[in-house]
Amino acid sequence: MNQAEQSESHGRQAPAITLAEFQELIRRMYLPKDVARGVDGTFMWLIEEVGELASALRRGDQQQQASEFADVLAWLATIANVVGVDLTEAVMAKYGSGCPGCGQFVCVCPDAGKP
């Protein structure tokens, strides 16, 4: 996309993307830098973003919260890319058949337990 197209699209909502498409987008944008930073450095960025999300949930407005959710998701995708985990496959393997605890699509696990 050239600069004029980016300017025209700025302000318009982007079309919805799948988790796999998002992970690939993050891979294309950042993978060489992410690999150079490594898992430990990348994990520290994720934790920083989780902290910022916690603050936004306590004191931020919905726009700040949405921005921090996006950052956390991006850094999670980044770490998955660095270690070679396909997030869609991981999510489907763990949650595709229902709750990992009870196996139901509407969880009936006791409130005291996980999840």
C-alpha positions in Angstrom: 0.0 0.0 0.0 1.5 3.3 -1.0 1.4 6.5 1.2 -1.7 7.9 -0.5 -3.6 4.6 0.0 -2.6 4.6 3.7 -3.8 8.2 4.1 -7.1 7.3 2.5 -7.6 4.3 4.7 -6.6 6.1 7.9 -9.7 6.6 9.9 -11.6 3.8 8.3 -11.9 0.6 10.2 -9.8 -2.2 8.8 -11.5 -5.5 7.9 -11.6 -8.2 10.4 -8.7 -10.7 10.4 -8.3 -14.1 11.8 -5.8 -15.0 14.5 -3.6 -16.7 11.9 -3.7 -13.6 9.7 -2.8 -11.4 12.6 0.1 -13.7 13.6 1.4 -13.6 10.0 1.0 -9.8 9.9 3.1 -9.5 13.1 5.6 -12.0 11.6 6.0 -9.9 8.4 6.4 -6.6 10.2 8.8 -7.6 13.0 10.3 -11.1 12.8 13.9 -10.2 12.1 13.9 -7.8 15.0 12.0 -10.2 17.2 14.4 -13.1 16.6 17.4 -10.8 17.3 15.8 -9.7 20.6 15.2 -13.3 21.6 12.6 -14.9 23.8 13.8 -13.3 27.1 13.8 -9.7 25.7 10.5 -10.3 23.9 8.9 -11.8 27.0 9.9 -8.7 29.0 8.1 -6.5 26.5 5.0 -8.7 26.8 5.0 -8.3 30.6 5.4 -4.5 30.3 2.4 -4.4 28.0 0.4 -6.6 30.4 1.2 -4.1 33.1 0.0 -1.3 30.9 -3.2 -3.2 30.2 -3.7 -3.6 34.0 -3.4 0.1 34.5 -5.8 0.8 31.6 -8.3 -1.6 33.0 -8.2 0.3 36.4 -8.0 3.9 35.2 -8.2 4.0 31.4 -11.1 4.7 29.1 -12.3 2.1 26.5 -10.0 3.4 23.8 -6.9 3.1 26.0 -8.0 -0.4 27.1 -8.5 -1.5 23.5 -5.1 -0.2 22.5 -3.4 -2.1 25.4 -5.3 -5.3 24.5 -4.0 -5.0 21.0 -0.4 -4.5 22.3 -0.6 -7.6 24.5 -2.0 -9.6 21.6 0.8 -8.4 19.3 3.5 -9.2 21.8 2.0 -12.7 22.4 2.0 -13.3 18.7 5.6 -12.1 18.6 6.8 -14.6 21.2 4.8 -17.3 19.4 6.6 -16.4 16.2 10.0 -16.4 17.8 9.5 -19.9 19.2 7.6 -21.3 16.2 4.2 -21.8 17.8 1.1 -21.5 15.5 -1.4 -19.7 17.8 -4.4 -21.0 15.8 -3.3 -24.6 16.2 -2.5 -24.1 19.9 -5.9 -22.5 20.6 -7.7 -25.2 18.7 -5.8 -28.0 20.3 -6.5 -26.6 23.8 -10.0 -25.1 23.4 -11.4 -26.4 20.1 -13.3 -29.2 21.9 -14.6 -27.1 24.7 -13.4 -26.2 28.2 -10.1 -28.0 29.0 -11.4 -28.7 32.5 -14.9 -30.1 31.8 -15.0 -30.6 28.0 -18.2 -28.5 27.6 -18.6 -25.5 25.3 -20.3 -23.7 28.1 -18.0 -24.3 31.1 -19.5 -26.1 34.1 -16.4 -26.3 36.1 -16.8 -25.4 39.8 -16.2 -21.7 40.4 -13.3 -22.5 42.9 -11.3 -24.3 40.2 -9.6 -23.3 37.0 -10.7 -22.0 34.5 
